[in-house]
Amino acid sequence: MTKILVTGLAALDLIFRLDHLPKLGEKYLANEGFLSGGGNAGNAAVATARLGGQVSIFAAVGRDDVGALILKGFQHEGIDTRLVIQLEDHQSSFSSIVIDKSGERQIINCRNTLGPENLDVLQKLPIQDGYLADSRWNEAAVTTLKLANKFSKPGVLDAEAPVSYEAVSKASHVAFSRQGLCDFTQHDDLLSGLRSLSNKLDNWICVTDGSAGVYYLDRGEPRNIQGPQVLAVDTLGAGDVWHGAFVLGLAEGKNELDAIHFANLAAALKCTTFGGRLGMPTRSAVSDFNLSVMESKSV
């Protein structure tokens, strides 16, 4: 199995489904609700494991009930949690999430800031086939991406604002969100932002923009790779699924274009099911979905 290390934020999500996102200071009755693991790295780790990767996660939780539920969720997915740090006097991260009938979401997250401590455990990890880090724990991301570079393995940064220049420069591959790229480059136009980075950095950089697809530069020329069109009922975690699938694809030997197609399929399929991680697909489900997409195109 392809070995992947995922580093960053692990959380617990309280997910509520309403017809419309709340705008007033009053009580709302949810149509449906779920308790699910969450966090950028947490979701990506689960997505990667379901897609066939052998996943270890480096994250931090508190010694509290929320932390225990987060760990239980990982262990249920077969994820190696031996690198998860359990801190005293530390509140585990959790979020309140509302999803409307179109699949759009509103997220309120509570988390503690983590620093450069406790990173020495990463040096003891055997060489992985791929490394993925989110930008929520900068020092851990930089350390993880340095390991990827040291061992000449794919090192992918999930770059959401705020993201440091050091983390971006250490990654072999950077996948910005739209907001992350605009914040980092101070360009509102995605292609202008990508071009400004191509003049400063020599790593591979793209930006994911939801249903609009993925944008990147190919020898200076703009490329846009769109995923299959689906009826989205829940976009929560779709970006995390994309990052997990992308790093797994690279670690398996796919080139960037093929890894993008694989990640687009997995992320799109995830959006068709409500419930956060509940909709994260297996490898066989993605393969079946790919066949159906190809058949529909040939008709």
C-alpha positions in Angstrom: 0.0 0.0 0.0 1.1 3.6 -0.7 2.2 5.2 2.6 1.0 8.8 3.2 1.7 11.2 6.1 -1.0 13.9 6.7 -0.2 16.8 9.0 -2.3 19.5 10.4 -5.8 20.2 11.9 -8.0 17.5 13.3 -11.4 18.5 14.6 -14.9 17.4 15.5 -17.8 18.8 13.4 -21.4 19.4 14.5 -23.2 19.5 11.1 -26.7 20.9 10.6 -28.8 20.9 7.5 -31.1 23.8 6.9 -32.9 25.2 3.9 -31.0 28.5 4.1 -27.9 29.7 6.0 -28.8 31.6 9.2 -28.8 35.4 9.0 -30.7 36.4 12.1 -30.0 36.1 15.8 -32.8 33.5 16.5 -33.4 29.8 17.0 -33.3 27.5 14.0 -34.6 23.9 13.7 -32.3 21.7 11.6 -33.8 19.3 9.0 -30.9 16.9 9.7 -27.8 16.7 11.8 -24.6 14.7 12.1 -21.6 14.5 14.4 -18.5 13.9 12.3 -14.8 14.1 12.5 -13.4 17.1 10.7 -10.4 19.5 10.1 -8.4 19.9 6.9 -5.9 17.2 7.7 -8.3 15.0 9.5 -10.7 14.9 6.6 -7.8 14.5 4.1 -6.5 11.6 6.1 -9.8 9.8 6.1 -10.3 10.5 2.4 -6.8 9.1 1.6 -7.4 6.0 3.6 -10.7 5.2 1.9 -9.1 5.6 -1.4 -6.6 2.9 -0.6 -3.7 4.8 1.1 -1.9 3.6 4.2 -2.2 6.8 6.3 -0.5 8.1 9.4 -1.6 11.4 10.8 0.3 14.0 12.8 -2.0 16.3 14.7 -2.7 17.5 18.2 -5.8 17.0 20.4 -6.6 17.7 24.0 -7.1 15.0 26.7 -10.8 15.7 26.6 -14.0 14.1 25.3 -13.7 15.8 21.9 -10.2 14.6 21.5 -11.3 11.0 22.3 -14.0 11.1 19.7 -11.5 12.5 17.1 -9.1 9.6 17.7 -11.8 7.0 17.7 -12.9 8.3 14.3 -9.4 7.9 12.8 -8.9 4.4 14.3 -12.3 3.3 12.8 -10.9 4.2 9.4 -7.6 2.3 10.0 -5.5 5.4 10.3 -2.3 5.2 12.3 -2.8 7.6 15.2 0.5 7.0 17.0 1.8 10.4 16.0 -1.3 12.2 17.3 -0.2 14.3 20.3 -2.5 14.4 23.3 -1.9 17.6 25.2 -2.9 18.5 28.8 -4.8 21.8 29.3 -5.5 21.9 25.6 -9.0 22.2 24.1 -9.5 20.0 21.1 -10.7 21.7 18.0 -14.4 21.6 17.1 -16.7 23.3 14.6 -20.4 24.2 14.2 -21.3 23.8 10.5 -24.5 24.7 8.7 -25.2 23.4 5.2 -28.0 24.8 3.0 -30.1 23.0 0.4 -27.6 23.9 -2.4 -24.7 22.3 -0.5 -23.0 25.6 0.5 -21.7 25.7 4.1 -21.1 28.2 6.9 -18.4 27.2 9.4 -17.5 28.4 12.9 -14.4 26.8 14.2 -12.8 27.0 17.7 -9.2 25.9 18.0 -6.0 26.7 19.9 -2.9 27.9 18.1 0.0 25.4 18.0 3.7 26.3 17.7 7.0 24.6 17.1 6.9 22.2 20.0 6.4 18.4 19.7 7.7 18.2 16.1 10.7 15.9 16.9 8.4 12.9 16.6 8.2 13.4 12.9 11.9 12.7 12.5 11.3 9.1 13.8 8.7 8.3 11.1 9.8 5.9 8.4 10.0 7.3 4.8 6.6 7.8 3.3 5.6 7.7 -0.3 3.8 11.1 -0.1 3.4 13.9 2.4 0.4 16.3 2.8 0.2 19.2 5.2 -2.4 21.9 5.7 -1.6 25.5 6.6 -3.4 25.4 10.0 -0.2 24.4 11.9 2.6 26.2 10.1 5.6 24.9 11.9 4.4 21.3 11.5 3.7 21.9 7.8 7.2 23.2 7.2 8.8 20.3 9.0 6.6 17.8 7.1 7.4 19.4 3.7 11.1 19.4 4.5 10.9 15.7 5.1 9.3 15.2 1.7 12.0 17.2 0.1 14.7 15.3 2.0 13.5 12.0 0.7 12.5 13.3 -2.8 8.9 12.5 -2.3 5.8 14.5 -3.2 5.2 17.1 -0.6 1.8 18.8 -1.0 0.6 21.9 0.8 -3.1 22.6 1.3 -2.7 26.3 1.2 -5.7 28.1 2.9 -5.3 31.6 4.3 -3.2 32.5 6.2 -0.2 30.6 4.7 3.5 31.3 5.2 6.0 31.9 2.4 8.3 29.3 4.1 5.6 26.6 3.8 4.8 27.4 0.2 8.5 27.4 -0.8 9.2 24.1 0.9 6.4 22.2 -0.9 6.9 20.3 -4.2 3.2 21.0 -4.9 1.0 23.8 -3.6 -2.7 23.6 -4.0 -4.3 27.0 -3.0 -7.9 27.6 -2.3 -9.2 30.7 -4.1 -9.2 32.7 -0.9 -5.7 31.3 0.0 -4.2 32.4 -3.3 -5.8 35.9 -3.3 -4.7 36.5 0.3 -1.1 35.2 -0.4 -0.6 37.1 -3.7 -2.9 40.1 -3.1 -4.3 39.4 -6.6 -8.1 39.0 -7.0 -7.6 37.4 -10.4 -6.5 33.8 -10.1 -4.3 33.7 -13.2 -2.6 36.9 -12.2 -1.9 35.4 -8.8 -0.5 32.2 -10.4 1.7 34.1 -12.8 3.1 36.3 -10.0 4.2 33.1 -8.1 5.6 31.5 -11.2 8.1 34.3 -11.3 9.3 33.7 -7.8 9.0 30.0 -7.2 10.0 26.8 -9.1 7.5 24.4 -7.5 4.2 23.2 -9.0 1.3 25.4 -8.0 -2.4 25.3 -8.7 -5.6 26.8 -7.3 -8.8 24.9 -6.6 -12.0 26.8 -7.2 -14.9 24.5 -6.3 -17.2 23.7 -9.2 -15.1 25.9 -11.5 -12.3 23.3 -11.3 -8.5 23.6 -11.0 -6.3 26.3 -12.5 -2.6 26.0 -13.1 0.1 27.2 -15.5 1.6 24.7 -18.0 4.8 26.3 -19.4 3.3 29.7 -18.8 0.0 28.9 -20.4 -3.2 28.8 -18.3 -5.0 25.5 -17.9 -8.4 24.8 -16.3 -9.4 21.2 -15.5 -13.0 20.9 -14.5 -14.5 18.0 -12.6 -17.7 16.1 -13.5 -20.9 18.1 -13.0 -23.0 16.7 -10.1 -25.9 17.7 -8.0 -24.1 18.9 -4.9 -25.9 18.4 -1.6 -22.9 18.9 0.7 -19.6 20.6 -0.2 -18.1 20.2 3.3 -14.7 18.6 3.1 -14.7 18.4 -0.7 -11.4 20.3 -0.8 -9.9 18.0 1.8 -10.9 15.0 -0.3 -9.3 16.6 -3.3 -6.0 17.2 -1.5 -6.0 13.6 -0.1 -6.7 12.1 -3.6 -4.1 14.4 -5.2 -1.2 13.5 -2.9 -2.2 9.8 -3.2 -2.2 10.0 -7.0 1.2 11.6 -7.0 2.6 9.1 -4.6 1.3 6.3 -6.8 3.2 7.7 -9.7 0.6 9.7 -11.5 1.6 12.9 -13.2 -0.1 16.2 -12.1 -2.8 16.1 -14.8 -3.8 12.5 -14.0 -3.7 13.3 -10.3 -6.0 16.3 -10.8 -8.5 14.2 -12.7 -8.5 11.5 -10.0 -8.9 14.2 -7.3 -11.7 15.9 -9.2 -13.6 12.7 -9.4 -13.3 11.9 -5.7 -14.2 15.5 -4.6 -17.2 15.6 -6.9 -18.5 12.3 -5.8 -18.1 13.3 -2.1 -20.5 16.3 -2.8 -23.4 14.1 -3.7 -23.9 12.8 -0.2 -24.8 14.8 2.9 -23.0 14.3 6.2 -19.4 15.5 6.0 -17.1 12.4 6.0 -20.1 10.1 5.3 -19.9 11.0 1.7 -16.1 10.4 1.3 -15.8 7.7 -1.4 -13.9 4.5 -1.6 -11.5 3.7 -4.5 -14.0 1.3 -6.1 -16.7 4.0 -5.9 -14.5 6.5 -7.7 -13.6 3.9 -10.3 -17.3 3.2 -10.9 -18.0 6.9 -11.1 -15.3 7.4 -13.6 -16.7 4.7 -15.8 -20.2 6.3 -15.7 -18.7 9.7 -16.5 -16.8 8.3 -19.5 -19.9 6.5 -20.7 -22.0 9.6 -20.5 -19.5 11.5 -22.5 -19.5 8.9 -25.2 -23.3 9.0 -25.7 
